[in-house]
């Protein structure tokens, strides 16, 4: 049984921004000539920014025998078709081409590559997922193993699970 788990994390830029926003708010609020007001604004802004940052940092990619889960989104194993890993220039070209309205995209700019996952559900308007990963090859291998174990996508139905 193959499984894969990766915590998405945050970039250095995200950390830097999470520090600069409260400092900027503090500086702007100083114009009211109230140091207490400036500190209150900065603290509440920092709490909000850091909450969002921690929520993004906690997001995971998981492949289990039943499902591919990216954050709160999931794709059941019965509907996973091919999975192809891309790195470097190939991944950048794929992202530039985009998927239009037929792709579900969850990308982090600081990840060096990603995986294109085919969605074989005929009732889902999303044809494929583009998911960035630090280890796109391992993610694609876990998904291909899942497809191999599950059988042919054309022969599956959601109740076959």
Residue, then its C-alpha position, 0 to 999 in steps of 0.5 A: x500500500x503506497x501513501x504520500x504525505x507532504x506539509x505545504x509550508x510557507x515561503x520566506x516571502x510569506x514570513x517576511x510579509x507577515x512581519x511587515x504588515x503589522x509593522x506598517x499598520x503600527x506606523x500608519x496608526x501612529x499618525x493618530x498620536x496615540x501609541x496605545x492605539x497603534x500597538x492595539x492595531x498592530x497586535x490585532x493585525x499581526x494575529x489575523x495575518x499570522x492566523x492566515x499564515x499558519x492555516x496555509x502552512x498547515x495545509x497538507x497533500x495526502x494520498x491514501x488508498x481511498x483519496x487524494x487530499x490537497x488541503x480541504x479538497x479531495x478526489x476519490x481514488x475511483x476518479x483518479x486517472x493518470x498522474x504525471x510529474x513535472x519539474x523546472x521549465x516543464x512545470x512552468x510551461x504547464x502553469x503558463x498554459x494553464x487549464x482554463x476553466x477545466x483545471x483545479x489548481x493549487x500551486x505554491x510558487x516556491x515549489x520546484x515542480x508539481x503533478x498533473x492529475x487526471x480526473x475521470x469523473x464524467x460528472x465533474x467539470x474539472x478535467x484535471x488537477x495541477x498540484x505543486x509539490x516539493x517532491x513531485x516524483x514521489x507524489x506522482x508515483x504514489x498516485x500511479x500506484x493508487x491507480x494501478x491498485x484501483x484498476x482501469x478508470x473506465x471500469x470503475x464507479x464510485x460504489x466500487x471503492 
